Amino acid sequence: MQPPAHVFARAAQRIGWRLEAYPIEAVGPGGEELTIDGVSSATEDADNVLVISSGLHGVEGFFGSAVQTMVLEQ
């Protein structure tokens, strides 16, 4: 099973959105860099903006990632 952040990032890239990762000066249990990830659509002059914020704290991270991925794909 892939980590939620990877699923989210792949979904954003699949629909052509730009992914940005902001390091948070912390490391995960496997020594990996932890980031806050954000995506934006290709159009920078949009009249409307959608902001979704969530935190990953274990197993519920997979559900949060699934919801965010569903929103991106719609």
Steps between C-alpha positions, in 0.01 A plus 500: 500500500640841401523782755206746470722786386616299196142421396404869534805616302440251218134602474595868474759431234258276307255791456780743413513697825825633642626332818702693756661348811609709797746327740410529869840428660395159627555141394264205488551163671702375202719811491308652208457876468154618607325769300180694470379434146284732295366495148369771273325489167668603181302826485631768731225752420209296635194679637445227760739317728458178698715446807506163676713451807559178687753335724626145486531327834509133419246269342244781452744659258396247236135610527596868482713436195214312333262792558751754368574284197125466426457879516795554264363252249155662493 
